């Protein structure tokens, strides 16, 4: 699983990098319906975007 941070602000980029390093261990090998991230690597905002994207993927796959 590859997660690519895109932020240009150093603080945001650091948070995205920490998220990118932590998220594979939380989602790889899990049932997609069981994945719902809350707080990852001290970041509570990036998981919301991840969860939103995951919901869109699930909707597209089922429809």
Secondary structure, 3 states (H helix, E strand, C coil): CCCCCCCCCHHHHHHHHHHHHHHHHHHCCCCHHHCCCCCECCECCHHHHHHHHHHHHHHHHHC
